């Protein structure tokens, strides 16, 4: 064999070895990042500014439109309009969103009684479904012992009842058909407890519902930041491990996590979502996630919890730790000044809601914006 043949054979072997090594390196580099093993310090992500300050895209801002027509679709300013509100709770947490009936957001019909009624009788008379169309219905009794309005309870006696239906929620304003359904159910309850209901004028209440819905539609806000991977994708376990370091816990739906509120029964402060199919895969470690979404349902969370500041801080921290960038739903990088502008708009929104006695995070606000 000539020396030229030997040299070519060696060169070919080196090229083949280089190709195999490159493919192996590329596969490892592009494989989804895996969670750290217990007891092993987390691996630092490559240096980078996750806030996206190096770009100069068109600025996304928080907008609310006070000119929404009554009865129109609810205007919900979102960076990602396809993102559902973060309503999932951690397992074992029961959320009671309904506060006591309030004339600010409810139609209330007083039910007068000839004689006190037991709680057991009232419970038996409750309508089987407590909704009129898409609006919740509630029945409360005036406790003869405490003098307080409360949901009927066994072992108590009540000197009067009141039936209520919510004027508006995120599905729209109470309409004439829903009001009529409420009247039918409230009348049936009153007949069962030998009571006489007094209903407000339907046209007046429907008009009030439209006015409330117009206000709510113009002052509703749900925000979403998208965290996108710069290089290697993430596995579900990697996302969950990093999110857990910032206080997130698993939600009820695969691919959903929540940052719980400080008070028992409070809605989550923030939601975090990624591909549900990746979370349900037979081998999640091989599922590749290239983006996740942080969301904030503004009217649902108390202003004192500083939810936007926490959302911003967590988004930037996760971007650093996971080698990602923070964008809006269209992929536009979010700069520091953009975040500041959104924060200023939110402060004005909080002030407006509070002036209307619908402060963010209050029982009434949670019911109205649901």
Secondary structure as GFF3:
##gff-version 3
##sequence-region A 1 370
A	DSSP	alpha_helix	3	30	.	.	.	ID=ss1
A	DSSP	beta_strand	106	118	.	.	.	ID=ss2
A	DSSP	alpha_helix	119	125	.	.	.	ID=ss3
A	DSSP	beta_strand	131	132	.	.	.	ID=ss4
A	DSSP	beta_strand	135	143	.	.	.	ID=ss5
A	DSSP	beta_strand	149	150	.	.	.	ID=ss6
A	DSSP	beta_strand	157	166	.	.	.	ID=ss7
A	DSSP	beta_strand	168	169	.	.	.	ID=ss8
A	DSSP	beta_strand	172	173	.	.	.	ID=ss9
A	DSSP	alpha_helix	176	192	.	.	.	ID=ss10
A	DSSP	beta_strand	195	198	.	.	.	ID=ss11
A	DSSP	alpha_helix	202	218	.	.	.	ID=ss12
A	DSSP	beta_strand	222	229	.	.	.	ID=ss13
A	DSSP	alpha_helix	236	244	.	.	.	ID=ss14
A	DSSP	beta_strand	248	250	.	.	.	ID=ss15
A	DSSP	beta_strand	256	259	.	.	.	ID=ss16
A	DSSP	beta_strand	270	273	.	.	.	ID=ss17
A	DSSP	alpha_helix	276	279	.	.	.	ID=ss18
A	DSSP	three_ten_helix	284	286	.	.	.	ID=ss19
A	DSSP	beta_strand	291	297	.	.	.	ID=ss20
A	DSSP	three_ten_helix	298	300	.	.	.	ID=ss21
A	DSSP	three_ten_helix	303	305	.	.	.	ID=ss22
A	DSSP	alpha_helix	307	322	.	.	.	ID=ss23
A	DSSP	beta_strand	324	327	.	.	.	ID=ss24
A	DSSP	alpha_helix	336	355	.	.	.	ID=ss25
A	DSSP	alpha_helix	363	368	.	.	.	ID=ss26
###
